[in-house]
Amino acid sequence: MTEHAAKTHLDRDHLLLLLREMLRIRRFEERCVELYSATKIRGFLHLYIGEEANAVGVMQALEPADAVVTTYREHGHALARGIAARPLMAEMYGKREGTSRGRGGSMHVFDKATRFYGGNAIVAGGLPLAVGLALVDKLRGEKHATACFFGDGAASEGMFHECLNLAALWKLPVLFICENNRYAMGTALERAQSQIDLAKHAESYAMRAEAVDGMDVVAVEVAARRAAAVVRETGAPYFLENRTYRFRAHSMYDPELYRSKAEVEEWKKKDPIVQLQGWMTSAGFLHPDDLQRIEAAIAAEIDDAVAFAEAGRWEPVEDLCKDVMTPRGAAQNEAAA
């Protein structure tokens, strides 16, 4: 991490921002686990714990006009993109004050203001959306980047190959970010792919690609800034394989029989938060009271978000077909117009 920090001339304020954002994601999701166990949050819940460096690092390279498309493991991306904790938690609760009016829940977070296009529950389902958004930018002559996050499991889908091929063929400004956590939903990468170097898949489509340590937030930021600059300057796609690891199971329903506890504990030694905190301390960037102050502010923010969600409203039953393409929903939409 020292080498990466030297290359980017990081200052104390920026390092504190990186640490704070990763801690916000970690603490938000830890509270979500508690709320899920208390049946306050229902449905599916896929945790990002362990992978925080990827969302936080990449978001530093994006501009407000860029688009972001991600997967159902998107709480971390949403927070790092700038979506407030209040509407995000309300969405987790299924309340009207949520980012998708409570209709999306954990897997379908959407926010127009930050150009955050999901939250997509289908594996590899976000890739064609990203290609489409990038095509719009190209046709309009706008030099934006579309950041598309997905897991290693998506690389086994035909849509992955179709979208990479099309983005390269049409020179579309997509920053593909593969968060390779080695197990997709529950199958080890080497049991699903004959070529486990996923960056080489992108290179086969004549696309610039590289692999980066996804447990090092500074390394991720350096690579993402370099990649985003290329996307904007050339209008062509770029592929980052962020080699990372999730510390929790695929979802709350996952018995996690596909990996050993010893392996998980070994990876926890590479915890991106612990690594950054340790380096900052040794380099003199983290002062004795910094962590306590950051944790207190995050705790207050999350407590406020939970209170906001608890006080939120449920959508009336008579509105459940609104915006849904059924005969009844279409009639309601026409009447509302």
C-alpha positions in Angstrom: 0.0 0.0 0.0 2.9 2.4 0.6 3.9 2.1 -3.1 0.4 2.9 -4.3 0.0 5.8 -1.8 3.3 7.3 -3.0 2.2 7.1 -6.6 -1.0 9.0 -6.0 0.4 11.5 -3.5 -2.5 10.8 -1.1 -3.0 13.3 1.8 -4.4 12.7 5.2 -7.9 14.0 4.4 -8.3 11.7 1.5 -7.1 8.7 3.4 -9.5 9.5 6.2 -12.3 9.7 3.6 -11.4 6.2 2.2 -11.3 4.8 5.7 -14.6 6.4 6.7 -16.4 5.3 3.6 -15.3 1.7 4.1 -16.3 1.8 7.7 -19.7 3.3 6.8 -20.4 0.3 4.5 -19.2 -2.2 7.1 -21.2 -0.8 10.0 -24.4 -0.3 7.8 -24.3 -3.9 6.7 -23.6 -5.2 10.2 -26.7 -3.4 11.4 -28.6 -4.8 8.5 -27.7 -8.3 9.7 -29.2 -7.5 13.1 -32.3 -6.1 11.6 -32.7 -9.1 9.3 -32.5 -11.4 12.3 -35.2 -9.3 13.9 -37.3 -9.6 10.8 -37.3 -5.9 10.2 -35.6 -6.5 6.9 -37.1 -9.4 4.9 -36.6 -11.2 1.6 -33.0 -11.6 0.4 -29.9 -10.0 1.9 -26.5 -10.2 0.2 -23.6 -8.7 2.2 -20.6 -6.8 0.8 -18.5 -7.2 4.0 -14.9 -7.7 3.0 -15.2 -6.2 -0.4 -15.6 -2.5 0.6 -12.4 -1.4 -1.0 -13.8 -2.0 -4.4 -16.8 0.3 -4.3 -15.0 3.0 -2.3 -11.9 2.9 -4.5 -13.7 2.9 -7.8 -16.1 5.7 -6.8 -13.2 8.1 -6.4 -12.6 7.8 -10.1 -16.1 8.6 -11.2 -17.8 11.9 -11.9 -21.4 12.9 -11.0 -22.5 12.6 -14.6 -21.2 9.0 -14.9 -23.6 6.2 -14.6 -23.3 3.2 -12.2 -24.8 -0.2 -12.7 -24.3 -2.9 -10.2 -25.6 -6.2 -8.8 -27.8 -7.4 -6.0 -24.8 -7.0 -3.6 -25.0 -3.2 -4.0 -25.5 -1.6 -0.6 -21.8 -0.7 -0.5 -21.9 0.8 -4.0 -25.0 2.8 -3.1 -23.4 4.4 0.0 -20.1 5.0 -1.7 -21.9 6.6 -4.7 -23.5 9.2 -2.4 -27.0 7.7 -1.7 -27.9 8.8 1.8 -28.3 6.2 4.5 -31.8 7.2 5.3 -33.5 6.3 2.0 -31.3 3.3 1.6 -32.3 1.9 5.0 -35.9 2.7 4.2 -35.7 0.7 1.0 -34.2 -2.2 3.0 -37.3 -2.0 5.2 -39.6 -1.8 2.2 -41.0 1.6 3.1 -42.3 4.3 0.7 -39.5 6.7 1.7 -36.9 4.2 0.2 -34.9 4.8 -3.0 -37.4 2.7 -5.0 -40.4 3.5 -2.8 -39.9 0.2 -1.0 -40.6 -1.9 -4.1 -37.1 -3.0 -4.7 -35.8 -3.9 -1.3 -32.2 -5.0 -0.8 -31.6 -6.1 -4.4 -33.1 -3.3 -6.4 -31.7 0.0 -5.2 -32.1 2.8 -7.7 -31.4 6.5 -7.5 -31.9 8.9 -10.4 -30.1 11.8 -8.8 -26.8 9.9 -8.6 -27.3 8.0 -11.9 -27.4 4.8 -9.9 -29.1 2.2 -12.0 -29.4 -0.8 -9.7 -29.3 -3.2 -8.0 -30.0 -6.0 -10.6 -31.0 -9.4 -9.3 -30.1 -11.4 -12.5 -26.5 -12.5 -12.6 -24.9 -10.5 -15.5 -28.2 -8.7 -15.9 -26.6 -5.3 -15.4 -24.1 -5.6 -18.2 -26.5 -5.0 -21.1 -27.9 -2.0 -19.2 -24.4 -0.6 -18.9 -23.8 -1.1 -22.6 -27.0 0.6 -23.4 -26.3 3.6 -21.2 -22.8 3.9 -22.7 -24.3 3.8 -26.2 -26.6 6.7 -25.3 -23.7 8.7 -24.1 -21.7 8.0 -27.3 -24.6 8.9 -29.6 -25.1 12.2 -27.7 -21.4 12.9 -27.9 -21.0 13.1 -24.1 -17.7 12.0 -22.6 -19.0 10.1 -19.6 -18.1 6.7 -18.3 -20.5 4.0 -17.3 -19.2 1.9 -14.4 -20.5 -1.6 -14.4 -19.9 -3.8 -11.3 -20.5 -7.6 -11.4 -19.1 -10.7 -9.8 -17.0 -13.5 -11.1 -20.1 -15.6 -11.5 -21.3 -13.3 -14.3 -18.2 -14.4 -16.4 -19.9 -17.8 -16.8 -22.9 -16.2 -18.5 -23.3 -15.7 -22.2 -24.4 -12.1 -21.6 -21.0 -11.3 -20.2 -19.3 -12.3 -23.5 -21.9 -10.7 -25.7 -21.6 -7.4 -23.8 -17.8 -7.3 -23.8 -17.7 -8.1 -27.5 -20.3 -5.4 -28.3 -18.7 -2.7 -26.1 -15.3 -3.4 -27.8 -16.8 -3.6 -31.3 -18.7 -0.4 -31.0 -16.1 1.4 -28.8 -18.5 2.1 -26.0 -17.3 4.0 -22.8 -17.9 1.2 -20.3 -15.7 0.7 -17.3 -16.3 -3.0 -16.5 -15.4 -3.9 -12.9 -15.4 -7.6 -12.1 -15.4 -8.1 -8.3 -13.9 -11.6 -8.3 -14.6 -13.0 -4.9 -13.6 -16.5 -6.1 -16.9 -18.3 -5.4 -19.7 -16.6 -7.4 -22.8 -17.8 -5.6 -21.1 -21.0 -4.2 -18.9 -22.5 -6.9 -15.1 -22.1 -6.8 -13.8 -20.2 -9.8 -11.5 -23.1 -10.9 -14.5 -25.4 -11.0 -16.4 -23.1 -13.4 -13.8 -21.6 -15.6 -11.0 -23.2 -17.6 -9.3 -19.8 -17.7 -9.4 -18.3 -14.2 -7.5 -15.1 -15.1 -10.7 -13.2 -15.9 -8.8 -10.2 -17.3 -7.7 -12.4 -20.1 -11.4 -13.0 -21.1 -11.6 -9.2 -21.7 -8.3 -9.1 -23.6 -9.7 -11.7 -26.0 -12.1 -9.1 -27.2 -9.3 -6.6 -27.9 -10.1 -4.7 -24.8 -7.6 -3.1 -22.3 -7.7 -5.1 -19.1 -5.8 -5.5 -15.9 -6.1 -7.2 -12.5 -5.8 -5.4 -9.2 -5.7 -6.3 -5.5 -9.3 -5.8 -4.5 -8.4 -5.8 -0.8 -6.3 -2.6 -1.1 -8.5 0.4 -1.5 -5.6 2.6 -2.7 -4.6 0.1 -5.3 -8.2 0.0 -6.5 -8.4 3.8 -6.7 -5.2 4.1 -8.6 -6.3 1.5 -11.2 -9.8 2.9 -11.4 -8.6 6.4 -12.1 -6.2 5.2 -14.8 -9.0 3.1 -16.4 -11.6 5.8 -16.2 -9.3 8.3 -17.8 -8.7 5.9 -20.7 -12.5 5.3 -21.1 -13.1 9.1 -21.3 -10.2 9.9 -23.6 -10.7 7.1 -26.1 -14.4 6.3 -25.7 -13.4 2.6 -25.6 -14.2 0.1 -22.8 -11.7 -1.0 -20.1 -11.9 -4.1 -17.8 -10.7 -4.2 -14.2 -10.6 -7.6 -12.4 -10.7 -6.7 -8.7 -9.5 -9.8 -6.9 -11.4 -9.6 -3.6 -13.2 -11.8 -1.0 -16.4 -11.7 0.8 -16.2 -12.6 4.5 -19.9 -13.5 4.8 -21.9 -16.2 3.0 -23.4 -15.5 -0.4 -26.7 -14.6 1.2 -28.4 -15.0 4.6 -29.8 -18.3 3.5 -26.4 -19.8 2.3 -25.1 -22.7 4.4 -21.6 -21.9 3.1 -20.5 -25.5 2.5 -18.2 -24.7 -0.4 -15.3 -23.2 1.6 -13.6 -23.8 4.9 -13.7 -21.5 7.9 -9.9 -21.6 8.0 -9.8 -20.1 4.5 -12.2 -17.3 5.5 -10.1 -16.5 8.6 -6.9 -16.4 6.5 -8.5 -13.9 4.1 -9.7 -11.8 7.0 -6.0 -11.0 7.6 -6.3 -9.0 4.4 -9.3 -7.0 5.6 -9.2 -3.8 3.6 -10.2 -1.7 6.6 -7.6 -3.2 8.9 -4.9 -2.9 6.2 -5.6 0.8 5.5 -6.0 1.6 9.2 -2.7 -0.1 10.0 -0.8 1.6 7.2 -2.2 5.0 8.1 -1.2 4.5 11.8 2.4 3.5 10.9 2.7 6.4 8.4 1.4 8.9 10.9 -1.8 9.7 9.0 -4.2 8.3 11.6 -4.3 10.2 14.9 -5.3 8.7 18.2 -8.8 10.1 18.3 -9.6 9.8 14.6 -11.1 6.3 14.7 -13.2 7.0 17.7 -14.6 10.2 16.1 -15.3 8.5 12.8 -17.0 5.5 14.5 -19.2 7.8 16.6 -20.3 9.8 13.6 -21.1 6.6 11.6 -23.1 5.1 14.6 -25.2 8.2 14.8 -25.8 8.2 11.1 -27.0 4.6 11.1 -29.1 5.0 14.2 -30.8 8.0 12.5 -31.3 5.9 9.3 -32.9 3.1 11.3 -35.2 5.5 13.1 -36.2 7.1 9.7 -37.0 3.6 8.3 -38.9 2.6 11.4 -41.1 5.8 11.1 -41.6 5.3 7.4 -44.9 4.5 5.7 -46.0 1.3 4.0 -47.3 1.7 0.5 -51.1 1.5 0.4 -52.5 -1.8 -0.9 -54.5 0.1 -3.6 -51.2 1.5 -5.0 -49.5 -1.9 -5.4 -50.3 -2.2 -9.1 -49.3 1.4 -9.9 -46.4 1.5 -12.4 -46.9 -2.2 -13.1 -47.7 -3.2 -16.6 -50.9 -5.1 -16.0 -54.4 -4.0 -17.2 -55.2 -2.7 -13.7 -51.9 -1.0 -13.4 -52.2 0.6 -16.8 -55.6 2.0 -15.9 -54.3 3.4 -12.7 -51.3 5.0 -14.4 -53.7 6.6 -17.1 -56.0 7.9 -14.4 -53.1 9.4 -12.5 -51.8 11.1 -15.6 
